[in-house]
Amino acid sequence: MAALRRGEVLGIAVDQNMRPSRGVFVDFFGTPACTTPAAAVYALRAGAPLIAAFPTRSKNRTHVVKVCGPFETSERGHRAVIDLTQKVTRAVEQAVRDHPDHWFWVHRRWKTRPPE
């Protein structure tokens, strides 16, 4: 929190499976995925912008970083956390669609299932 309040950058991987006690369910490629709310929570608490950054390799062996956001919400409380987490997850989806060869998941992203 202190780093964000000082205007520094904090990176959080949001494409990992979470236990239900630590995550929130948002849609990821049409399936509920238990996702860390940390990026949204920290951004809301610190008043920091929430962005997503995706580096991709170019044919000339350089890298280009696509930045999406800042993501905003008009919701409050837990609904704001869910809304922002869904928005950043949609950005991850689009990055994977744009460059599927850049993504390598070795874990079960949809392992945690929502309660029925």
N, C-alpha and C positions, 0 to 999 in steps of 0.2 A: 504494500500500500504506500509506503513512504516513497519508493522509487516512482510510482505513478504520480503521486502528488508533486514530486520534483520535476515532472515532465519527462521522465525517462521511459524507456520502452520495456515492456514485459511480454515475452512470448509464451503462449500456451497452446499445446497440441490439443485440438478439439475433436479429432477423429478417432479417439480411442474408446473402447467399451468401458463403461463404469458399472460399479455395483449400484443397485437401486438406492441404497442409502447415501450415495455420493453423487448421483447423477439425476438428470431430468430426461424424460422421453420427448424427443422431437423426431420429425420425419426425416429420414435419410434415404434417398433413392426409393421412396415409396414404402418404407418399412420403419416402424418405430425403433429408434436406437437410443439407448441410455447414454447420454452425453454429458460431459463435464459442464457445469454452469459457471465455472470459475472465471472465464473471460468476461462474461456478462456481469457477474457479481462484482468483480474488481473494478470494472469500468464504471458501474453505477455508484459504487461506494466512493471511488476516488474522483468522480466527475471527469474521468478520462475518456477520450474518444476510443471507440471499439472499431478496429479495422482488421482486415485479413490480408495477408501477404503470401503470394505464391511465386517462388522462383522457378523459372523454366530454362532449360538449356536451348540455346539457339544452334542452328546448323554451323555457324562459324565458331563454335566452342565458347561463346560468351553466355552470360545469363541475363535474363530479363525478369524483373520482379513486377508482377501485377499486384496492385494494391486496390482492395475493394473497401467501400465504406467512406466515411464512418457510418456505422449502423446506429440507427436511432429508434426510439420507441415512445409512444404516447402512453403506454401502460405504466402501472405503478406496482411496486412490491414484487411478489413472486411471478405475476403475469409479465412484468417487464423482463425478468430473468429468462422466462420461457421464450418470449418474443425475440429477444436479442440472440439467444442461443439458437433458435430456429433460423434467424437471418444469417448468422455466421456459418451455420451448417449448410444452408443453401449455397453460400459462396464456395464452400468446399466441394459440394456436388458439382458446381459449374466448373471449377478448376479441374476436377477429375474428368469431366466430360471433354473439356478442352484439350487435356493432355493425359490421357489414361496411361500412357507409357511412363509417366513420371510417378505413378502411385504404386506402392508395393506394400500391401497389408499382409502381415504374417500372423495376425491375431483374428479372432472371431469377432468382428465389429458388432454383430447383432446377437451376441451370446446371451446377454441379459434381456429377458423378455418382460414386457409390461404385465402387470397383474390382470387377470381376466375379469 
